[in-house]
């Protein structure tokens, strides 16, 4: 019991309160994100035009759809957790049920925390962030959604209507996250095409100098990319080592592995 990997540094009797707290916190974060996206939309319309406005509106609309899908997912997940606890705790309290199933509860809390991610849209629209941030956040949301469904599926009844709704909500979240990625990538391409450099006024000497400097940058970026890929691999190894894996539940049921 002492050697068992722990994803959270909290006492077992606090787990029940943590689940409700994280679900509520995630719901608040989603509501705040929807409000901020609406504000960004108004700001974008007043400060940008043409291609930039078109790109911003498309990205923000896809982010709004994603937030709405996540909000429905969290509501459905909350209903399913209540159903699981009420049907499986017997005479025990809610806190005792979550403590008894601590590994499952920790996985549930971890997924709920992750659902609150994904607030890079404002920095992209305000030109202080990167398109890649938005893409990575969308992938993280899809991964944490899969983790949430897997954690819920472990304890839910197979014929549960709430479980069916949760799986449907999960598919919708994944679809909306894919839309954010698609709108971000297409928007990035549009902006890059618009900002294409014009070399027509350069002299031969100037062109040659620019060409050599660009070749140096390409080599530097290729070397840096290789190094970052190695770093990413090591970070993932450490992540799996700290998070631990769900080899088998206390009651012998299969447990979900951490989301990649």
RAKA-V752427 format. One line per field, one symbol per residue. ss: DSSP state (H for helix, E for strand, - for the rest). psi: psi as a letter, one per 30 degrees, with the letter a starting at -180 (. if undefined). Layout:
ss=???
psi=???
//
This chain:
ss=-----------HHHHHHHHHHHHHHHHHHHHHHHHHHHHHHHHHHHH--HHHHHHHHHHHHHHHHHHHHHHHHHHHHHHHHHHHHHHH-----HHHHHHH-HHHHHHHHHHHHHH-----HHHHH-----HHHHHHHHHHHHHHHHHHHHHHHHH-----HHHHHHHHHHHHHHHHHHHHHHHHHHHHHHHHHH---------HHHHHHHHHHHHHHHHHHHHHHHHHHHHHHHHHHHHHHHH-----------------
psi=eefkkkfkilleffeeeeeeeeeeeeeeeeeeeeeeeeeeeeeefffllbeeeeeeeeeeeeeeeeeeeeeeeeeeeeeeeeeeeefffbflleeeeeeeheeeeeeeeeeeeffglhhfeeeeeggfakeeeeeeeeeeeeefeeeeeeeefeflkegkeeeeeeeeeeeeeeeeeeeeeeeeeeeeeeeeeegkkjgfgkleeeeeeeeeeeeeeeeeeeeeeeeeeeeeeeeeeeeeeeellieklfgglkkklkk.
//
